[in-house]
Amino acid sequence: MNPFLAFGQIVVSIGLMFSILLQARGAGLSSAFGGDSSVYRSRRGLEKTLYRFTVVLTALFVVFSIAAFLMTNQTA
């Protein structure tokens, strides 16, 4: 596997983990017992930007994974 491809996949995966963890909603004790509010609300401001960033990172992770798979199959 290409070392640059591997490094890129690691960086994207770490960024993806952090962006998902930052989106945790209702992480308080009340949500553990079903006290979470089920009211729908739209994302706005920073929350919307973080959501879009997470989607972009997910797409990049899929591209890196497919590229790594294809490069591994070509050398075998």
N, CA, C and O atoms as a MOPAC input file, in Angstrom:
PM7 MOZYME 1SCF
protein

 N      0.83600 1    -1.17000 1     0.00000 1
 C      0.00000 1     0.00000 1     0.00000 1
 C      0.89100 1     1.24700 1     0.00000 1
 O      1.94600 1     1.27600 1     0.63200 1
 N      0.45400 1     2.23300 1    -0.69700 1
 C      1.15100 1     3.50500 1    -0.77300 1
 C      1.17000 1     4.16700 1     0.60200 1
 O      0.11500 1     4.30700 1     1.22200 1
 N      2.35000 1     4.58100 1     1.10100 1
 C      2.40000 1     5.18300 1     2.44200 1
 C      1.63300 1     6.50400 1     2.53400 1
 O      1.09400 1     6.82300 1     3.59400 1
 N      1.57500 1     7.27100 1     1.45400 1
 C      0.81200 1     8.51000 1     1.47200 1
 C     -0.68600 1     8.22500 1     1.57400 1
 O     -1.42300 1     8.93700 1     2.25600 1
 N     -1.11400 1     7.18900 1     0.89600 1
 C     -2.51300 1     6.78300 1     0.94500 1
 C     -2.88200 1     6.29800 1     2.34800 1
 O     -3.95100 1     6.62400 1     2.86400 1
 N     -1.99500 1     5.52500 1     2.95400 1
 C     -2.23300 1     5.03800 1     4.31200 1
 C     -2.27300 1     6.18400 1     5.31000 1
 O     -3.13300 1     6.21500 1     6.19000 1
 N     -1.33600 1     7.13700 1     5.17500 1
 C     -1.30700 1     8.29200 1     6.06800 1
 C     -2.58200 1     9.12800 1     5.90700 1
 O     -3.16900 1     9.57000 1     6.89500 1
 N     -3.00300 1     9.34100 1     4.66200 1
 C     -4.22700 1    10.10600 1     4.41300 1
 C     -5.44500 1     9.43400 1     5.01000 1
 O     -6.32200 1    10.10300 1     5.55600 1
 N     -5.50700 1     8.12100 1     4.91000 1
 C     -6.64200 1     7.39400 1     5.46600 1
 C     -6.65500 1     7.49300 1     6.99800 1
 O     -7.72200 1     7.60800 1     7.60100 1
 N     -5.49400 1     7.44800 1     7.61600 1
 C     -5.42100 1     7.57500 1     9.07200 1
 C     -5.85200 1     8.96800 1     9.51700 1
 O     -6.60800 1     9.10900 1    10.47800 1
 N     -5.37200 1     9.99600 1     8.82200 1
 C     -5.73000 1    11.37100 1     9.18500 1
 C     -7.23200 1    11.60100 1     9.01800 1
 O     -7.87300 1    12.20100 1     9.88000 1
 N     -7.78500 1    11.12200 1     7.90800 1
 C     -9.22200 1    11.28800 1     7.66500 1
 C    -10.03400 1    10.52000 1     8.70700 1
 O    -11.05800 1    11.02000 1     9.17400 1
 N     -9.60200 1     9.32600 1     9.07500 1
 C    -10.35900 1     8.54600 1    10.05600 1
 C    -10.33600 1     9.20500 1    11.43600 1
 O    -11.34200 1     9.17800 1    12.14400 1
 N     -9.20900 1     9.79200 1    11.82600 1
 C     -9.14500 1    10.49900 1    13.11600 1
 C    -10.05000 1    11.73000 1    13.08600 1
 O    -10.77400 1    11.99300 1    14.04700 1
 N    -10.01200 1    12.48100 1    11.99100 1
 C    -10.90200 1    13.63500 1    11.86100 1
 C    -12.35900 1    13.23500 1    11.86500 1
 O    -13.19500 1    13.94100 1    12.42800 1
 N    -12.67600 1    12.11000 1    11.24300 1
 C    -14.05000 1    11.61800 1    11.22000 1
 C    -14.52400 1    11.22900 1    12.60900 1
 O    -15.66100 1    11.51500 1    12.98600 1
 N    -13.65400 1    10.57700 1    13.37100 1
 C    -14.02500 1    10.20600 1    14.74500 1
 C    -14.31700 1    11.44600 1    15.58200 1
 O    -15.31300 1    11.49100 1    16.30400 1
 N    -13.45200 1    12.44900 1    15.48900 1
 C    -13.67000 1    13.66100 1    16.27800 1
 C    -14.92800 1    14.40300 1    15.84900 1
 O    -15.65900 1    14.91200 1    16.69800 1
 N    -15.19200 1    14.47300 1    14.55400 1
 C    -16.38100 1    15.18800 1    14.10200 1
 C    -17.66300 1    14.46300 1    14.51700 1
 O    -18.67600 1    15.10600 1    14.79200 1
 N    -17.62500 1    13.13800 1    14.56200 1
 C    -18.79800 1    12.39500 1    15.02000 1
 C    -18.99500 1    12.58200 1    16.52200 1
 O    -20.12100 1    12.75600 1    16.98800 1
 N    -17.91400 1    12.54600 1    17.26600 1
 C    -18.02100 1    12.71900 1    18.71100 1
 C    -18.47500 1    14.12600 1    19.09100 1
 O    -19.14100 1    14.30000 1    20.11100 1
 N    -18.13100 1    15.12100 1    18.29500 1
 C    -18.57000 1    16.48400 1    18.57900 1
 C    -20.05900 1    16.67200 1    18.33000 1
 O    -20.65400 1    17.62500 1    18.83200 1
 N    -20.65900 1    15.78700 1    17.57100 1
 C    -22.07900 1    15.90600 1    17.26300 1
 C    -22.97900 1    15.23600 1    18.28500 1
 O    -24.19900 1    15.25300 1    18.12000 1
 N    -22.42400 1    14.65000 1    19.33000 1
 C    -23.22700 1    13.93000 1    20.32100 1
 C    -24.27800 1    14.86800 1    20.90700 1
 O    -23.95600 1    15.91100 1    21.47500 1
 N    -25.50300 1    14.48300 1    20.76100 1
 C    -26.62500 1    15.27400 1    21.26000 1
 C    -27.28700 1    14.54500 1    22.40400 1
 O    -27.41200 1    13.32200 1    22.35600 1
 N    -27.71200 1    15.24600 1    23.41900 1
 C    -28.41000 1    14.61100 1    24.52700 1
 C    -27.52900 1    13.63500 1    25.26800 1
 O    -27.97000 1    12.54000 1    25.61900 1
 N    -26.29600 1    14.01400 1    25.51100 1
 C    -25.35700 1    13.10400 1    26.13400 1
 C    -25.45900 1    13.12000 1    27.65400 1
 O    -24.62700 1    12.51700 1    28.33200 1
 N    -26.45800 1    13.79400 1    28.19400 1
 C    -26.60500 1    13.86100 1    29.64000 1
 C    -27.16700 1    12.57900 1    30.22000 1
 O    -27.47800 1    11.63600 1    29.49200 1
 N    -27.29400 1    12.55400 1    31.53500 1
 C    -27.76300 1    11.36900 1    32.23700 1
 C    -29.23500 1    11.08500 1    31.92700 1
 O    -29.65600 1     9.92800 1    31.93300 1
 N    -30.00800 1    12.12000 1    31.65900 1
 C    -31.43700 1    11.89400 1    31.39000 1
 C    -31.65500 1    11.09700 1    30.10500 1
 O    -32.62300 1    10.34300 1    30.00700 1
 N    -30.77800 1    11.25200 1    29.12800 1
 C    -30.95000 1    10.51000 1    27.88100 1
 C    -30.64000 1     9.02300 1    28.06000 1
 O    -31.09400 1     8.19900 1    27.26600 1
 N    -29.88400 1     8.68200 1    29.07700 1
 C    -29.57400 1     7.27200 1    29.32600 1
 C    -30.81700 1     6.51600 1    29.78400 1
 O    -30.91000 1     5.30300 1    29.60000 1
 N    -31.76300 1     7.22300 1    30.37300 1
 C    -32.98400 1     6.58400 1    30.87000 1
 C    -34.20200 1     6.92000 1    30.01700 1
 O    -35.33700 1     6.75800 1    30.46500 1
 N    -33.97800 1     7.37500 1    28.81900 1
 C    -35.08400 1     7.62800 1    27.90700 1
 C    -35.68600 1     9.00400 1    28.04400 1
 O    -36.78200 1     9.23000 1    27.53100 1
 N    -35.04200 1     9.91700 1    28.69500 1
 C    -35.56900 1    11.25500 1    28.87700 1
 C    -35.20100 1    12.20900 1    27.76900 1
 O    -35.36600 1    13.42000 1    27.91200 1
 N    -34.70900 1    11.68600 1    26.67600 1
 C    -34.28300 1    12.52500 1    25.56800 1
 C    -35.48900 1    13.13100 1    24.86900 1
 O    -36.48900 1    12.44700 1    24.64500 1
 N    -35.40300 1    14.39000 1    24.52800 1
 C    -36.47800 1    15.06300 1    23.82000 1
 C    -36.50600 1    14.59600 1    22.37000 1
 O    -35.46500 1    14.54200 1    21.71500 1
 N    -37.67200 1    14.26400 1    21.87200 1
 C    -37.77900 1    13.78500 1    20.49700 1
 C    -38.33800 1    14.85600 1    19.57700 1
 O    -38.96400 1    14.53700 1    18.56500 1
 N    -38.12400 1    16.10900 1    19.91000 1
 C    -38.59000 1    17.20900 1    19.09100 1
 C    -37.60600 1    17.40900 1    17.94800 1
 O    -36.39800 1    17.51300 1    18.16100 1
 N    -38.14300 1    17.46200 1    16.72900 1
 C    -37.28900 1    17.66500 1    15.56900 1
 C    -36.92200 1    19.13300 1    15.47000 1
 O    -37.76400 1    20.01800 1    15.62000 1
 N    -35.65600 1    19.36800 1    15.21600 1
 C    -35.22000 1    20.73400 1    14.95600 1
 C    -34.15500 1    20.68600 1    13.87700 1
 O    -33.41800 1    19.70700 1    13.76100 1
 N    -34.08000 1    21.72900 1    13.10300 1
 C    -33.11500 1    21.75300 1    12.00700 1
 C    -31.75500 1    22.20900 1    12.52000 1
 O    -31.64700 1    22.91200 1    13.52400 1
 N    -30.72700 1    21.78600 1    11.80000 1
 C    -29.37300 1    22.18700 1    12.15900 1
 C    -29.13100 1    23.60600 1    11.67100 1
 O    -29.55000 1    23.98100 1    10.57500 1
 N    -28.45200 1    24.38600 1    12.49700 1
 C    -28.15500 1    25.76400 1    12.12100 1
 C    -26.74900 1    26.12300 1    12.56100 1
 O    -26.22700 1    25.57300 1    13.53100 1
 N    -26.14900 1    27.04100 1    11.84600 1
 C    -24.86000 1    27.58700 1    12.22800 1
 C    -23.74300 1    26.56200 1    12.26000 1
 O    -23.52200 1    25.82900 1    11.29600 1
 N    -23.04100 1    26.52300 1    13.38600 1
 C    -21.88400 1    25.65400 1    13.53500 1
 C    -22.27300 1    24.18300 1    13.44900 1
 O    -21.51300 1    23.36600 1    12.93000 1
 N    -23.45100 1    23.84500 1    13.95500 1
 C    -23.90600 1    22.45100 1    13.91200 1
 C    -24.09500 1    21.97600 1    12.47200 1
 O    -23.77100 1    20.83600 1    12.14000 1
 N    -24.61700 1    22.85100 1    11.62500 1
 C    -24.81700 1    22.50900 1    10.21200 1
 C    -23.47300 1    22.36700 1     9.49900 1
 O    -23.29100 1    21.46800 1     8.67800 1
 N    -22.53700 1    23.25900 1     9.81600 1
 C    -21.20400 1    23.18300 1     9.22400 1
 C    -20.49200 1    21.90700 1     9.64400 1
 O    -19.85000 1    21.25500 1     8.82000 1
 N    -20.59900 1    21.54700 1    10.91300 1
 C    -19.98100 1    20.32200 1    11.40500 1
 C    -20.59100 1    19.09600 1    10.75000 1
 O    -19.87800 1    18.13900 1    10.45000 1
 N    -21.89400 1    19.10800 1    10.52300 1
 C    -22.57000 1    18.00100 1     9.85600 1
 C    -22.05500 1    17.84500 1     8.42100 1
 O    -21.75900 1    16.73500 1     7.97900 1
 N    -21.95400 1    18.94400 1     7.71300 1
 C    -21.45300 1    18.88500 1     6.32700 1
 C    -20.00100 1    18.43000 1     6.28800 1
 O    -19.61200 1    17.67000 1     5.40200 1
 N    -19.19600 1    18.89200 1     7.24300 1
 C    -17.80200 1    18.47700 1     7.33100 1
 C    -17.71100 1    16.97400 1     7.57400 1
 O    -16.83700 1    16.30700 1     7.02000 1
 N    -18.60700 1    16.44100 1     8.39700 1
 C    -18.62700 1    15.00600 1     8.66400 1
 C    -18.98500 1    14.22300 1     7.40300 1
 O    -18.40500 1    13.16900 1     7.14400 1
 N    -19.91600 1    14.72100 1     6.63300 1
 C    -20.30000 1    14.05500 1     5.38900 1
 C    -19.12900 1    14.04600 1     4.40100 1
 O    -18.88300 1    13.04000 1     3.73700 1
 N    -18.41300 1    15.15800 1     4.30800 1
 C    -17.25600 1    15.23800 1     3.40900 1
 C    -16.16600 1    14.27000 1     3.86700 1
 O    -15.57100 1    13.57100 1     3.04600 1
 N    -15.90400 1    14.22700 1     5.17400 1
 C    -14.89000 1    13.30100 1     5.68800 1
 C    -15.28700 1    11.84800 1     5.44700 1
 O    -14.43100 1    11.01100 1     5.16000 1
 N    -16.57000 1    11.54600 1     5.56100 1
 C    -17.03800 1    10.18800 1     5.29100 1
 C    -16.80000 1     9.81800 1     3.83000 1
 O    -16.34200 1     8.71600 1     3.53000 1
 N    -17.10800 1    10.73000 1     2.93600 1
 C    -16.87400 1    10.46900 1     1.51300 1
 C    -15.38200 1    10.28600 1     1.22400 1
 O    -15.00300 1     9.40300 1     0.45500 1
 N    -14.54200 1    11.11300 1     1.83500 1
 C    -13.09400 1    10.96300 1     1.66200 1
 C    -12.59900 1     9.62500 1     2.19400 1
 O    -11.74000 1     8.98900 1     1.58400 1
 N    -13.14100 1     9.20100 1     3.32900 1
 C    -12.73700 1     7.92000 1     3.90000 1
 C    -13.10600 1     6.77200 1     2.96700 1
 O    -12.32300 1     5.83900 1     2.79300 1
 N    -14.28200 1     6.83600 1     2.37400 1
 C    -14.70400 1     5.79500 1     1.43000 1
 C    -13.79800 1     5.80200 1     0.20200 1
 O    -13.41700 1     4.73700 1    -0.28300 1
 N    -13.44900 1     6.97300 1    -0.30600 1
 C    -12.56600 1     7.06200 1    -1.47000 1
 C    -11.19500 1     6.48700 1    -1.14400 1
 O    -10.64000 1     5.72100 1    -1.93200 1
 N    -10.64100 1     6.85300 1     0.02100 1
 C     -9.34200 1     6.31200 1     0.41700 1
 C     -9.40100 1     4.79000 1     0.56400 1
 O     -8.46700 1     4.09400 1     0.16400 1
 N    -10.47400 1     4.27700 1     1.12600 1
 C    -10.60000 1     2.83100 1     1.31900 1
 C    -10.69200 1     2.09100 1    -0.00900 1
 O    -10.05700 1     1.05200 1    -0.19100 1
 N    -11.47200 1     2.61800 1    -0.92400 1
 C    -11.59800 1     1.98000 1    -2.23800 1
 C    -10.27100 1     2.04800 1    -2.99300 1
 O     -9.87700 1     1.07900 1    -3.64100 1
 N     -9.58400 1     3.18400 1    -2.91200 1
 C     -8.29000 1     3.31400 1    -3.58000 1
 C     -7.27400 1     2.33600 1    -2.99100 1
 O     -6.50200 1     1.72600 1    -3.73000 1
 N     -7.26900 1     2.18600 1    -1.68200 1
 C     -6.34000 1     1.23700 1    -1.04900 1
 C     -6.65900 1    -0.18300 1    -1.46800 1
 O     -5.75100 1    -0.97700 1    -1.71100 1
 N     -7.93900 1    -0.51300 1    -1.55600 1
 C     -8.35100 1    -1.84100 1    -1.99300 1
 C     -7.92100 1    -2.12200 1    -3.42100 1
 O     -7.40000 1    -3.19500 1    -3.72300 1
 N     -8.14300 1    -1.14700 1    -4.30100 1
 C     -7.78700 1    -1.32900 1    -5.70900 1
 C     -6.26900 1    -1.41700 1    -5.90000 1
 O     -5.79300 1    -2.19700 1    -6.72600 1
 N     -5.51900 1    -0.63000 1    -5.15000 1
 C     -4.06000 1    -0.68700 1    -5.25900 1
 C     -3.51200 1    -2.00700 1    -4.71800 1
 O     -2.51500 1    -2.51600 1    -5.23000 1
 N     -4.14300 1    -2.55700 1    -3.70700 1
 C     -3.70700 1    -3.83600 1    -3.16200 1
 C     -3.97900 1    -4.96400 1    -4.15200 1
 O     -3.16300 1    -5.87500 1    -4.29200 1
 N     -5.11800 1    -4.90900 1    -4.83900 1
 C     -5.46400 1    -5.94600 1    -5.80900 1
 C     -4.59600 1    -5.87300 1    -7.05600 1
 O     -4.36800 1    -6.89800 1    -7.69900 1
 N     -4.10600 1    -4.69200 1    -7.41600 1
 C     -3.26300 1    -4.57400 1    -8.60700 1
 C     -1.89200 1    -5.18900 1    -8.38800 1
 O     -1.29900 1    -5.73100 1    -9.32200 1
 N     -1.38600 1    -5.11400 1    -7.17700 1
 C     -0.04100 1    -5.63000 1    -6.91100 1
 C     -0.04500 1    -7.13800 1    -6.66900 1
 O      1.00200 1    -7.78200 1    -6.74300 1
 N     -1.20500 1    -7.69500 1    -6.38500 1
 C     -1.26300 1    -9.13200 1    -6.08300 1
 C     -1.32800 1    -9.97500 1    -7.32700 1
 O     -1.38100 1   -11.20100 1    -7.23900 1

